[in-house]
Amino acid sequence: MTWIGQNLDIIWAALREHVYLAVVPVLLGLIISLPLGYVATRYSWLANPLVALGGVLYSLPSIALFIVLPVILGTKVLSPINIITALTIYTVSLLIRNVIDGLRSVPPEVRQSAIAVGYGTFRRVLTVDLPIAVPVIFAGLRVVTVANISMVSVGAIIGIGGLGDLFTDGFQLNFLTPIVVGIVLSLALALLADLIIVGLQWLLTPWDRAATVRKAG
């Protein structure tokens, strides 16, 4: 407890960095995955290659990717861009399948009804397809968010790892407290992020809320 009290600034800074490095790739990955998923559903022959490519990219070892990216991007080793880029790649790799499956889950009759009443493509996708696809997309979003929170710590090997820096310090000093603090905060952050995503899904799917209320009644 003494160490925690004396190092609150360090712990808080590590936590802020961890949140930043984990959340930004999730947002970027979602922004990239949505149009890719739409294109893959519009041109069905693209779906399998995109999913297969995502599987290959996700199989790349994170440590190797963190080390190689500075060379590829021409950035400094200690630049957060390396971690954000790597985790964005992992996010898209995992999320693209959920976006495709989610958009494919939209009943054809619902889509045809929207077209029949005059919805253009953009409006239909935004107000009809995506809301119906939310549960499937958010299921993947929960997975990638928790995965990113876990993988950020690996970035400590290049000096940017958020809470992972506490693990490194603890191992180097042979001191358990920073390691325990890092583990507890990582778990708490993953749980909080998951709850936030579940809450957002609840807000974005009022029909599911209504169904739950009816079942409860």
N, C-alpha and C positions, 0 to 999 in steps of 0.2 A: 504493500500500500504506500510505503514511503516513496518508492521509485515512481509510482503512478502520480502521486501528488507533485513530485519535483519535475515531472516530464509531461505535464498536461499539454503544454504548447506543442511539443514534438508529436504527441499522440494525436492531437487535434489536426495538426498540419498533415500528418500521414493519412488520417481519415478523409480529410477534404480532397487530397490528391487521389485517394482510392476511388471516391465517389465520382470525381471528374473523369478519371481514366476508364472507369467501368460504364458510366452512363452515356457519355458522348458516342462511343462506338455503337451502342444499342440504338440510339436515335439515328445515327448515320446509316447503320445497317437496315433499319426499318424504312428509311427514306429511299434507299437503293432497292430494297427487296420488293416494295410495293409495285413500282412500274415494271420491274423484271418479271414478277409473278403475273402481272396483267398481260404482258406480252406473251408469256409462256402459255397462258390460257387462251389467248386469241389465236396464237399460232402453235397448236398442240405439239407439233414436231420438235419444238424447242424445249419442252418441259423435261423430258428424260435427260438430254444432254446437260441442261442447267443443274438438275438435281445431282447428276453424276459428278459434274465438275465441283459442285458444293461439297460432296462427300470427299473428293480427293483433296480439296483445299483444307477441309477441317481435319484431315488426317495428318497434315504437316505438324511436326513437333513445335510447340510454342516457343521453346527455348531457341531452337534453330532460327525460327522466323524473326524473333526479337533481335538476334545477332546479325542476321543477313540483311534485314530491311534498311538499316542505315547506309549500307553499301549501295543498295538498289535505289533508294530515294535520294541519296546524296546529303542526308541530314547528319547532324551530330549524334553520336551514340547516346548521349544523355537527353536527347530531345523527346518530349512526350509524344511527338508525332509518330514515332516508331511504334509505341504501344497502341496508340489509338488506331493506326492503320492496320496493325496485325489483328486486333480484336474486332475491327469493322469487317475484315475478311472472314473471320470466324462467325460473326453474327449473320452476315449475308449467307454464308455456307449453310448454316442451320435453318435460318428463317425462310429461305426461298421455298423450301418444300411446304412449309405451313401456309405461306401466302398462296401458292398454287392450289393446295388442297382446299383452302378456305374459299377461294374464288370459285373453284369447281363445285363446292357444296351449295352454291346458290341455285335454287330450283329453276329450271328453264322457264316454267310458266310465270314465275315472278319476274324474271328478266324480260320476257316477252310482253308482259302486262305493262311494265315500265316503258318499254319502247312504244307500245300501242297508244299510251296516253301522251306521247310526245317528248319523253326524256331523251336528251342527247347522250352520246357515249360518256362524256366526262361526268355529267350530272348523274347518270344512272350508276356508274361505278362508285362515285362518291357517296351518293345517298341511298343506294339500294344494295349493290354488291358488297361493298366493304362492311357496312353494318351487319349484314348477315354472316359475313366471313369472320367477324371479330372474334368469336369464341375459339375458332381454330387458329387464327393468327396469334391471339394472345396466349394460347397454350405454348406455342413456340417461343413467344416473347419472354415468358416466364423462365423457360429453360435457358435461353441465351443470356438473359440478365444474370441469373445465378452463376452460370458458367463463367461469364466475364468477370464477375466479382471475385471468383476463385482464381482465374488466370492472371488477373492484374498483379497478384503477389509474385508471380514468376518474373515479372519485369525487374524485380530487385537485383537480378543477376547483372543488369546493365545500369543499375543505380537509380531506376525509377520504378518503384513498385508499391507505392502507397503503404499500406499496412505490412506489405512484405518486407519493408525496411526494418520493421520491428523484429521480424523473424531473423533477418540477417544479423542485426545487432545482438540479439539474444544468443545466437549460435557462436558468434565471434567472441562474446564475453563469457560464454558458458553460464548464462544467466537466464533462468526460466521465465521470469515475470514478463519481459517484453513479448516473448513468444505466446504466452497465455493471453495477454491483452490483445495481441494481433488476431489470434484465433477467435476469441470471444467477439471482438468487434466485426470481424469478417462474417461470422455466423449471424450476428444481429443485423448487419447491413443486408445480407442476402434475404433474411426473413422479412425485413421492412420493405425491401424492394418488391418481393413477391406479393406482400399484402397490398402495396400501392397498385400494382398491376391488376390484381384481382378486383380492387375497388374501382379502378378505371373501367374494367370490363363490365362491372355491375352498372356503372353510370351510363355506359355506351349501349347497353342492351336492355332497355326498359321492358321489352316484351318478356325477357327472361325473369325480370323482377316480378312482373305481373303473374307469370306462370307459377313462380315460387309461392307467391302469396295465395294463389288459388289452391295450390296443393296443400299449403299449410292450413287453409281454411277448411 
